[in-house]
Each structure stands twice: as C-alpha cells, then as structure tokens.
Amino acid sequence: MNALTEKMNQVAPTVIETERLILKPLSYLQLLKYIKADNSLETELNLCETSRTISPELKEALEQTILPNVADASKNYLYSTLWTVISKADNKMVGDLCFVGEPNSNGEVEIGYGTYDEFQRRGFMTEAVGGMIEWAKQQTEVKAMIASTDKTNVASDTILQKNQFVKTGESDELYHWKLNL
C-alpha cells in the first residue's frame, strides 16, 4: 500500500468528547461519502440518517481545498479535514467544524463551523467550539484561535462570545475574532 492510499484510508484516532457531543475528524474516504450526502457516511459511522445538505460554497471548499490538503502527506490532516459534530442523545450529525489549515507563523489557527438547520438554537455549536478550544490548548503549536463571521450572522457571533473570543476588527462584511490560548 502506498503512502497516498494509507493516507486516504486513515481513520482518525483523535475524537473529542464533550457533555452532549462527539467531534470526529473525517478521513479522506469519509469526506467523499460526506460530499455525496446520501447517508452512506452516517451508515459507516453507525448514526441515524440526517437531512443535511451541502452548500455550493462548502462543496467547492471540500473539492478545491479540504480534500487535496487531507491527501497531502506533508500536512497534519486534523487541521485540514472536516470534523463532524455528533449529538450523543440523537445519534445524529448536527453540524461541522474545521480548521482552515495548520497554525500560521504566530501560532494562530482559524476555525469555521456550521450547524444543520434542524439543530440550530440548541447550543450544539457553542459546545462544539468549546471542545475544539480544549483540544487546541493541548497542541503545542497552537497559541490562538481566530475566526471571521458575517456581520449579519448574530448566532455565529454569540457562539464565539460565549467561548471568550474577542472582536479584533472588521471589514465591510465580516467581524474578526481571536481567542488567545
């Protein structure tokens, strides 16, 4: 088996568990199933089916950036892949998180996230981001987490505020946030 095949089949030993959630990084082959959105990933993970859809922006990010980075053996795929957020009580995927690449020269790692419509306003993503913060604190190369939110997305701002992120600036459409670890 060559290195790329091994990388594509790798199953993450890293799983983050919070009170109500399991955060699981997806392997290359699991990402391919995720893109299909035909519940084949849910079947593989022994989860109940979810009525999730993939936005055109996420599909493009998966195909153009996430999949190539996960396949790149020189990169730590935990900073490139999608982490699925699983509700223990529902046994369903309720959202996703990701790091936008490895930490930069200042030790900052950017985070992005989204909750599936039917699971919004239940505190899942606030808890999931908190779990990712605790994991990031254990990574010696990570000194801070950063994020950007659309100015119209109050729920996303609230998630960051509840996790002690501080607004560091803004552009025409975005607020920029940072949490020093």
Secondary structure, 3 states (H helix, E strand, C coil): CCHHHHHHHCCCCCCEECCCEEEEECCHHHHHHHHHCCCHHHHHCCCCCCCCCCCHHHHHHHHHHHHHHHHCCCCCHHHCCEEEEEECCCCEEEEEEEECCCCCCCCEEEEEEEECHHHCCCCHHHHHHHHHHHHHHCCCCCCEEEEEEECCCHHHHHHHHHCCCEEEEECCCEEEEEEEC
